[in-house]
Amino acid sequence: NNTFKTAAENAQSFSFMVIGDPRGNAGSYAANATYHNRHRALINWICAQNPDFMLQTGDQVWEGAILHSDPATKIAVEDYWMTFFDIEKDLSKTKAIMTTMGNHEVQPGGRDYIYYYDLYEGAHPANGPAGNRGRIYSFTYGNTHFVCLSSYQISLPSQATWLAANLAAARANPNIKWIVAFMHAPTYTTDTERTNRVDQINNWSPLFEQYGVNLVFAGHNHFYERSWSIKEGQVVKHGTAPIYITS
């Protein structure tokens, strides 16, 4: 029945889900049935858990951009998006799903229209830097502040300027106990192919550490990984620096 429940004022306890990379590969629905069936089963399970909302760490679809001069790309990409929204409709009709843009949403390079902007710009809070088109924003739910950043296309130093002010305000708010950040590419990882994002470490991690960010969620690498508390690239006492989680 397509209704949403907002957060209770000053809520101290709530639940949220984090998932990433639910996409299939190139080709038809039938060719990617294994991926789509797994995605649908996951969404059905999440619905049964009844979380308050969900974070999605990017790569919702195989390709999210089209070339206007090639109508075939429009047909394929729109099919990817329609499949994605069809699978998630039973969750999205009652729960807010807060997303970050992955590399597949702008794949492949050189295409001139990216669907993500029109699909999400009006759906996400408009409190990010000017012109970011739904890729950078924050929201507070109960006693927790959430910050969404973009691993792609927008200069990380320019995001850091906005991030510093946003985190400073959140940390100064006595009603906020926890701060959570999320983006697509993992900042720290043990993956030997998709290694640490040095640009994120240099531009964002010092701010996460300065303002006491508790958790940092990402996707992109297709496995689950949870770090120790990390400060300046080193493991430190639990609870004294951010924990990085790849979903």
C-alpha positions as CSV (number, residue, x, y, z in Angstrom):
1,N,0.0,0.0,0.0
2,N,2.8,2.4,-1.0
3,T,3.2,4.3,2.3
4,F,6.3,5.3,4.2
5,K,6.9,5.6,7.9
6,T,9.2,8.4,9.0
7,A,11.7,8.2,11.8
8,A,10.5,8.7,15.3
9,E,11.8,11.9,16.8
10,N,15.3,11.3,18.4
11,A,15.0,7.6,17.7
12,Q,17.8,5.7,19.6
13,S,17.2,2.3,18.1
14,F,16.5,1.3,14.5
15,S,17.6,-1.1,11.8
16,F,18.8,-0.6,8.2
17,M,20.2,-2.9,5.5
18,V,23.2,-2.4,3.3
19,I,23.6,-4.2,0.0
20,G,25.7,-3.6,-3.1
21,D,26.2,-4.7,-6.7
22,P,23.0,-6.5,-7.3
23,R,23.4,-6.1,-11.1
24,G,23.6,-8.9,-13.7
25,N,25.9,-8.9,-16.7
26,A,25.4,-7.8,-20.3
27,G,22.5,-9.4,-22.1
28,S,18.9,-10.4,-21.7
29,Y,17.0,-11.1,-18.5
30,A,17.0,-14.8,-19.3
31,A,20.8,-14.8,-19.8
32,N,21.2,-13.3,-16.4
33,A,18.4,-15.2,-14.5
34,T,20.8,-16.5,-11.9
35,Y,21.8,-12.9,-10.9
36,H,18.2,-11.6,-11.0
37,N,16.7,-14.5,-9.1
38,R,19.4,-14.1,-6.4
39,H,18.6,-10.3,-6.2
40,R,14.9,-11.0,-6.0
41,A,15.4,-13.5,-3.2
42,L,17.5,-11.1,-1.3
43,I,14.9,-8.3,-1.6
44,N,12.1,-10.7,-0.5
45,W,14.2,-11.6,2.6
46,I,14.9,-8.0,3.4
47,C,11.2,-7.2,3.1
48,A,10.5,-9.9,5.7
49,Q,13.1,-8.4,8.1
50,N,11.2,-5.1,7.9
51,P,14.2,-2.7,8.2
52,D,13.6,1.0,8.6
53,F,15.5,1.8,5.3
54,M,18.2,0.5,3.1
55,L,21.6,1.8,1.8
56,Q,22.6,0.6,-1.7
57,T,26.3,0.9,-2.5
58,G,26.1,1.2,-6.3
59,D,26.2,-0.9,-9.5
60,Q,22.5,-1.4,-9.6
61,V,22.6,-2.2,-13.3
62,W,25.1,-3.5,-15.8
63,E,25.0,-0.4,-17.9
64,G,23.4,2.9,-17.0
65,A,24.4,5.2,-19.8
66,I,23.2,5.5,-23.4
67,L,24.4,7.0,-26.7
68,H,21.7,9.1,-28.2
69,S,22.9,8.4,-31.7
70,D,22.5,4.6,-31.2
71,P,18.9,3.6,-30.3
72,A,20.0,0.1,-29.5
73,T,21.8,1.3,-26.4
74,K,18.6,3.0,-25.2
75,I,16.6,-0.3,-25.5
76,A,19.2,-2.3,-23.6
77,V,19.9,0.2,-20.8
78,E,16.2,0.9,-20.2
79,D,15.6,-2.8,-19.9
80,Y,18.4,-3.1,-17.3
81,W,16.8,-0.3,-15.2
82,M,13.2,-1.7,-15.6
83,T,14.4,-5.1,-14.4
84,F,16.2,-3.5,-11.4
85,F,13.2,-1.5,-10.3
86,D,10.8,-4.4,-10.8
87,I,12.9,-6.6,-8.6
88,E,13.0,-4.0,-5.8
89,K,9.5,-2.7,-6.0
90,D,8.1,-4.6,-3.1
91,L,10.7,-3.0,-0.9
92,S,10.8,0.5,-2.4
93,K,7.1,1.0,-2.2
94,T,7.3,1.2,1.6
95,K,11.0,1.8,2.5
96,A,13.4,4.6,1.5
97,I,16.4,3.2,-0.4
98,M,19.3,5.6,-0.3
99,T,21.8,4.9,-3.1
100,T,25.3,5.9,-4.3
101,M,26.4,5.8,-7.9
102,G,28.7,3.0,-9.0
103,N,30.9,2.7,-12.0
104,H,28.4,0.6,-13.9
105,E,25.8,3.4,-13.7
106,V,28.1,5.5,-16.0
107,Q,29.3,2.5,-18.0
108,P,30.5,2.4,-20.7
109,G,32.5,5.6,-21.1
110,G,31.8,8.0,-24.0
111,R,28.0,7.8,-23.8
112,D,26.2,11.1,-23.6
113,Y,23.2,10.4,-21.3
114,I,23.3,8.9,-17.8
115,Y,20.0,7.7,-16.4
116,Y,21.1,7.9,-12.7
117,Y,20.8,11.6,-12.6
118,D,17.2,11.8,-13.7
119,L,16.2,8.7,-11.6
120,Y,17.9,9.9,-8.3
121,E,18.5,13.6,-8.4
122,G,15.0,14.4,-7.2
123,A,14.8,11.4,-4.9
124,H,17.8,12.2,-2.7
125,P,18.3,15.2,-0.3
126,A,19.4,18.3,-2.1
127,N,21.9,19.3,0.5
128,G,25.1,18.3,-1.3
129,P,27.4,20.6,-3.4
130,A,25.7,22.5,-6.2
131,G,25.3,20.5,-9.4
132,N,26.1,17.1,-8.0
133,R,22.8,15.7,-9.3
134,G,21.9,13.3,-6.5
135,R,25.4,11.8,-6.0
136,I,26.4,13.6,-2.8
137,Y,24.1,14.2,0.1
138,S,23.4,13.5,3.8
139,F,20.5,12.7,6.1
140,T,20.0,12.1,9.7
141,Y,17.9,9.2,11.0
142,G,17.3,9.2,14.7
143,N,20.6,9.5,16.5
144,T,22.7,8.7,13.4
145,H,24.0,10.9,10.6
146,F,24.5,9.3,7.1
147,V,26.8,10.8,4.4
148,C,26.8,9.7,0.8
149,L,29.8,10.4,-1.4
150,S,30.7,9.7,-5.0
151,S,33.7,7.6,-6.0
152,Y,33.4,8.7,-9.6
153,Q,33.2,11.8,-11.9
154,I,33.3,14.5,-9.2
155,S,36.6,15.7,-7.8
156,L,37.3,14.2,-4.5
157,P,39.0,17.3,-3.1
158,S,35.9,19.3,-3.9
159,Q,33.8,16.8,-2.1
160,A,36.1,17.0,0.8
161,T,35.4,20.7,1.3
162,W,31.7,20.0,1.6
163,L,32.3,16.8,3.7
164,A,34.4,18.7,6.3
165,A,31.6,21.2,6.9
166,N,28.9,18.5,6.9
167,L,30.8,16.3,9.4
168,A,31.7,19.3,11.6
169,A,28.0,20.2,11.9
170,A,27.0,16.6,12.6
171,R,29.6,16.1,15.3
172,A,28.6,19.4,17.0
173,N,25.0,18.2,17.2
174,P,24.4,16.7,20.7
175,N,21.6,14.5,19.3
176,I,23.8,12.7,16.9
177,K,25.7,9.7,18.4
178,W,26.9,7.8,15.3
179,I,28.1,8.9,11.9
180,V,28.1,6.6,8.9
181,A,29.5,7.3,5.4
182,F,28.9,5.3,2.2
183,M,30.2,5.3,-1.3
184,H,30.8,2.7,-4.1
185,A,34.5,1.9,-4.1
186,P,36.1,0.5,-0.9
187,T,38.7,2.8,0.7
188,Y,40.6,0.0,2.2
189,T,40.6,-3.6,0.9
190,T,42.7,-6.7,0.8
191,D,41.8,-7.3,-2.8
192,T,45.0,-7.6,-4.9
193,E,43.2,-6.5,-8.1
194,R,41.0,-3.7,-6.9
195,T,43.4,-2.3,-4.4
196,N,43.0,0.6,-1.8
197,R,41.6,3.8,-3.2
198,V,44.5,6.1,-2.4
199,D,42.5,9.2,-3.5
200,Q,39.8,8.4,-1.0
201,I,42.4,7.7,1.7
202,N,44.0,11.0,1.1
203,N,40.9,13.2,0.7
204,W,38.2,11.6,2.9
205,S,39.8,9.4,5.6
206,P,41.5,12.2,7.5
207,L,38.0,13.8,7.8
208,F,36.4,10.6,8.8
209,E,39.1,10.3,11.6
210,Q,38.9,13.9,12.7
211,Y,35.1,14.0,13.1
212,G,34.7,10.5,14.5
213,V,33.0,8.7,11.6
214,N,32.1,5.2,13.0
215,L,31.4,3.1,9.9
216,V,32.2,3.5,6.2
217,F,30.3,1.2,3.8
218,A,31.2,0.5,0.2
219,G,30.6,-2.2,-2.5
220,H,32.4,-2.7,-5.9
221,N,34.5,-5.7,-4.7
222,H,32.3,-8.7,-4.9
223,F,32.9,-10.1,-1.4
224,Y,32.2,-9.2,2.2
225,E,35.1,-7.6,4.2
226,R,35.2,-5.8,7.5
227,S,38.3,-4.0,8.8
228,W,39.6,-3.2,12.2
229,S,39.4,0.4,13.3
230,I,41.9,2.2,11.0
231,K,43.6,5.6,11.5
232,E,46.3,6.9,9.2
233,G,46.5,3.5,7.5
234,Q,47.2,1.7,10.8
235,V,45.1,-0.6,13.0
236,V,44.2,1.2,16.2
237,K,42.2,0.5,19.3
238,H,38.7,-0.7,18.5
239,G,36.2,2.2,18.5
240,T,38.8,5.0,18.2
241,A,38.7,5.2,14.3
242,P,36.4,4.3,11.4
243,I,35.6,0.7,10.6
244,Y,35.4,0.0,6.8
245,I,32.9,-2.5,5.5
246,T,32.6,-3.8,1.9
247,S,29.1,-5.1,1.5
